[in-house]
Amino acid sequence: MEIFSIGQIARRAGVGVETVRFYEHQGLLEQPMRRASGYRQYSEDAVKQIRFIKRAQQLGFSLKEILELLTLRVDGQTSCEQVKERAAAKLAEVEQKIAELQHMRQALLQVTSLCEEEGPGSRCPMLDALDHDRETVVT
């Protein structure tokens, strides 16, 4: 089995050395064995694990959720259904965020349409709308 330094692992996984250390500190990566000199020694498995973490982050999973996924990954009793449930919950969360962003977009469109682009900021209808509780702005 080939052994790699922290810098080599970081480069191979496409992250910084501090990211590797952070993942170790968060329990996402096992603490590696160390040489007598104190330098960390990693196997190729660390690269695979870091890439797994990065892909899960890209899908919107938090570090806590990723830790749960990693735990499920090594648990021989885990079913595909359990993993699917977590992915479905994340999908529902993402869809909720999309709905909230669409709502924010609509409100911003309404507010920006108030702007006449003339006159001083003290008389700007857009700023006035933000200054008052107007249902038309946020509905």
Buried (B, 14 or more C-beta within 10 A) or exposed (E): EEEBBBEBBBBBBEBEBEBBBBBBEEEBBEEBEEEEEEEBBBBEEBBEBBBBBBEBEEEEBEBEBBBBBBEBEEEEEEEEEEBEEBEEEBEEBEEEEEEEEEEEEEBEEBBEEBEEEEEEEEEBEBBEBEEEEBEEBBE
